């Protein structure tokens, strides 16, 4: 017999996080706990939550569906029949909680060289949008922390200011020394995108995520065919759930990369379907967290370590918050480590 509960937690950003969709100061997450009544000391925990204006399930009924799921589990004693894709972040939390429960409730979901502390996962350092001085300050911090791959948000500042920041980086570091990824979050219009991409390409850019808004399939396909910078689909994947729809999207746009956010795409099984399709088509990919707390980030990092992708991943968001849960994850020299000498602190779940 299974028993479930949900705990709400509001994460506070250490500093406002700017994107082209606005500025985030806090993020609400929910921890889904599942136990066996025969062994209540073992608890599997998953995390879910939405990002306003981005998540497919950022819509009315979210809280009701989460509470309904808990009620159904508690009444039936087992998992109810669900329709995958309708509430992707809840699917992710449920999948993670069950993996955790099956492996003993210690937040150790996969036994890999990563979780044994034998290998790390290379990650990119994220530079948030802000004024020029703030972005340059972040740049210096990331370089001091040993990052060799930087991901810079673009699209909110004056474009010439963004070019100036990239010029500053390239004046000091070549593409062999520092790899630059860009993320526009759909900020460019189809009419201006190519001209902007041509100017950005002067700075040896590795890739750019989502240069234009989602749903503009013909325009995105044209960009992918002619852009001087490889294009990565990110938001474009959100809300695409069936195998046939995923296949149609990739075949229509033919991107150079896809970015996988399990918390937004419906979990690991749903994300792996994208990976299989990408591999069949010679499309590159990497995994990125989506502002999860350390519960969600831990699960995503452990899953990523099973995939054998040597590219730097986007898994470094755990240090953004003042009130994150303490975990075994550590970032050192541009890589994510799993430190078995540390302990989890999940007292918030029992407050």
ZADREN-868313 format. One record per residue (C-alpha): residue in three letters; x, y, z. Coordinates in pm, whole numbers, plus 50000, padded with zeros to 5 digits. Layout:
N
ALAXYZ;...
REM end
This chain:
351
UNK500005000050000;UNK501305034249905;UNK500795066750091;UNK501545101449954;UNK501785137350068;UNK502925170349918;UNK504925198550078;UNK505035233849935;UNK508265253849949;UNK509055288549815;UNK512645292249697;UNK514175326949726;UNK516705338149466;UNK519935352849604;UNK519575379849341;UNK516885386549080;UNK517225362848785;UNK516625381048457;UNK515435364848135;UNK513805378747822;UNK510465368447979;UNK510995389448289;UNK512735388948627;UNK512305360648879;UNK512695367449252;UNK511255335249391;UNK510035301449271;UNK507425278949429;UNK508145241649425;UNK506265211449560;UNK507855180249704;UNK505895148549639;UNK506555121849901;UNK505585085349853;UNK505965057350109;UNK504965021150154;UNK502695018050460;UNK504544985950545;UNK507855005150568;UNK507045041750642;UNK510645050850729;UNK511605048150361;UNK510415078750170;UNK510775086249800;UNK510785123249713;UNK510195140649382;UNK509985177449296;UNK507645196649070;UNK506815232549000;UNK506175255948710;UNK507945285648554;UNK505485313448464;UNK505135318148090;UNK507245287548010;UNK505905255448161;UNK503225236447969;UNK501395230848298;UNK501545267148408;UNK497765269648396;UNK494695268048622;UNK494145234748791;UNK497775226848871;UNK497405226349250;UNK494125207849223;UNK495695180849006;UNK498625176649244;UNK496315173449544;UNK494025150149349;UNK496975127249273;UNK497885125549642;UNK494265118749741;UNK493925091149481;UNK497105073949598;UNK496005075849960;UNK492515062549886;UNK493535034249652;UNK496885025449804;UNK498455023849458;UNK499165046449162;UNK496115058148965;UNK495935056248589;UNK497275088848447;UNK497605104548105;UNK501305112848052;UNK501995147747922;UNK498985165848064;UNK500955177748367;UNK504665172448276;UNK506245185648595;UNK503975163548808;UNK504905133848589;UNK508565142148659;UNK507985144249035;UNK506095111249040;UNK508725093248834;UNK511515106549055;UNK509735098449381;UNK509135062549269;UNK512775058249164;UNK513875071749500;UNK511465049049687;UNK512615018349492;UNK516255025549572;UNK515775030049949;UNK514725066249989;UNK518225081050015;UNK518025103349706;UNK520355078449535;UNK518455070149218;UNK521185055248998;UNK524405037149086;UNK527025052348855;UNK530645064248872;UNK529135098748931;UNK527185088849242;UNK530165068649364;UNK532235100349352;UNK534555086649083;UNK533575110148801;UNK532155145048767;UNK529815160248509;UNK531225190348317;UNK528725218948319;UNK528395253948177;UNK528505284848392;UNK525335305548359;UNK525515343348315;UNK522165359548389;UNK520805390348217;UNK521385423648384;UNK523225455848314;UNK526665453848155;UNK528555457148483;UNK526505429348646;UNK527055405848354;UNK530795412748344;UNK530965406848720;UNK529305372848674;UNK531725365448393;UNK534735371548615;UNK533245349848891;UNK532625320748653;UNK536135322648514;UNK537625322948865;UNK535485292248945;UNK537145273248662;UNK534365272548403;UNK535485266548045;UNK531965268347898;UNK529815299147957;UNK526135302247879;UNK525025338247839;UNK521435350147829;UNK520795374847547;UNK517805394347427;UNK516905417147718;UNK519645443347694;UNK520455467047413;UNK521905444247142;UNK525055465247103;UNK525675461847477;UNK525455423947444;UNK527875424947152;UNK530215446147366;UNK530175419947642;UNK530975392347393;UNK533755413647247;UNK535155417747598;UNK535215379947645;UNK536815372847309;UNK539405400247359;UNK540695380047655;UNK539895344247563;UNK539855325147235;UNK537205299347144;UNK539755272447233;UNK540055286747584;UNK536395295447655;UNK533315281247482;UNK530345304947463;UNK526745293147441;UNK523935318147402;UNK520295315647508;UNK517855340447358;UNK514695325447511;UNK512845334947191;UNK513765371747215;UNK514505378546845;UNK511855384646581;UNK511995363346264;UNK512735394946062;UNK515795405046267;UNK517085371046378;UNK519425363146089;UNK521125397246096;UNK521655394046471;UNK522985358646436;UNK525465370546175;UNK526765397246412;UNK526945372846703;UNK528805347546490;UNK531835370446483;UNK532575359446840;UNK532935321946773;UNK529675311346935;UNK529125274147003;UNK525315275546974;UNK522255296647041;UNK519135283647211;UNK515705293347083;UNK516545325146887;UNK512855331146804;UNK509615323046985;UNK508075288646963;UNK505485278146710;UNK507115295646413;UNK508135262946251;UNK508905275745900;UNK510955305046030;UNK512895282946274;UNK513595257446000;UNK514925285345778;UNK517205297446057;UNK518525262446120;UNK519335258745749;UNK521185291745713;UNK522315303946056;UNK526075309146095;UNK525605297446456;UNK524255262346531;UNK520685264946663;UNK519375245746964;UNK515675240047030;UNK514655245047393;UNK511195259347457;UNK510145244947120;UNK510085210147279;UNK507775219747565;UNK504215207147524;UNK505175182147251;UNK504335148247404;UNK503555121347148;UNK506205102546952;UNK504615113046622;UNK504595149946720;UNK508205148446836;UNK509245131746512;UNK507355157146303;UNK508925186546489;UNK512505174546446;UNK511985164946083;UNK510345198546006;UNK512965220746172;UNK516125199346155;UNK517965217346437;UNK521625212446517;UNK520895206046888;UNK518025199747128;UNK518065209747495;UNK516395185747737;UNK514755197848057;UNK513175167048222;UNK511225188648467;UNK509475206148178;UNK509255177247933;UNK507575151548159;UNK510475132848319;UNK513245109348216;UNK511335085147994;UNK509835114047796;UNK513245130747766;UNK514925098547657;UNK512465096247370;UNK513805129647244;UNK517375116447278;UNK516595085347074;UNK515045106246798;UNK517945130946803;UNK520535103346780;UNK518745087946481;UNK518985121346301;UNK522505131446399;UNK521205159746619;UNK523335168846919;UNK521815172647264;UNK522515180247626;UNK520515181347950;UNK519615212748142;UNK517915218448474;UNK515025243148494;UNK515535262248819;UNK514815231749035;UNK515925230049396;UNK518525204149488;UNK515935176149498;UNK515105180049130;UNK518665189149032;UNK520025158349208;UNK517645135649018;UNK518415151948683;UNK522185150848741;UNK522095113948837;UNK520025105348531;UNK522315125848306;UNK525305106148435;UNK523735074248295;UNK523585087947939;UNK527275088947845;UNK527205123847695;UNK530625140347735;UNK529385175047638;UNK529125200647919;UNK525595199548059;UNK523425227248204;UNK523175215248563;UNK524525243448775;UNK521445261348909;UNK521505247549264;UNK523385277049411;UNK520855303349303;UNK518745302049619;UNK519125313849977;UNK516975285550115;UNK517795255449901;UNK517915220850060;UNK521445209650141;UNK522505181149919;UNK525515160649815;UNK526025181049497;UNK529025203849468;UNK530345225649185;UNK534115227449150;UNK536285238148859;UNK533395239648616;UNK532065205048699;UNK529335189848915;UNK530455164749179;UNK528545140849403;UNK530185141949746;UNK529275111449952;UNK530925126850257;UNK528115152350283;UNK524585147150416;UNK521175156650288;UNK519165181750491;UNK515465177650416;UNK514045190850743;UNK511815214450542;UNK509745184050440;UNK508915176650802;UNK508355212050924;
REM end
